[in-house]
């Protein structure tokens, strides 16, 4: 996959895949990690996409824990060994960086809740900036 551009955002660069997709593996869970080599050796499998929340839940560990990243790395390593493109849902910039560094080429970044909360917090901070500095909150 050398020279392939990561696909990001809502309009991914379809050139990141060498051939038209025929089969996409979604929802890697504990059993998928344990059988990664067998699953990812499936003829015609083009892409595996990691759902980190679902994976962590199935493993019974917190998302981002050492055990979680060990499972993610096992899937990514197996996918690379079998020539299968990889992707992941990412909720933070460090997650995006980690998956890209590991070779993922399809990044599904953010989520409705994160974007809604981020927008609400930005609006709240803009409103707070309008009040006089000496005026404590809740005085009126």
Buried (B, 14 or more C-beta within 10 A) or exposed (E): BEEBEBBBEEEBBEEBBEEEEEEBBEEBBEEBBEEBBEBBBEEEBBBBBBBBEBBBBBBEBEBBEEEBBEBBEBBBBBBBEBEBBBBBBBBEEEBBEBBBEBBBBBBBBBEEEEEEEEEEEEEEEEEEEEEEEEEEEEEE
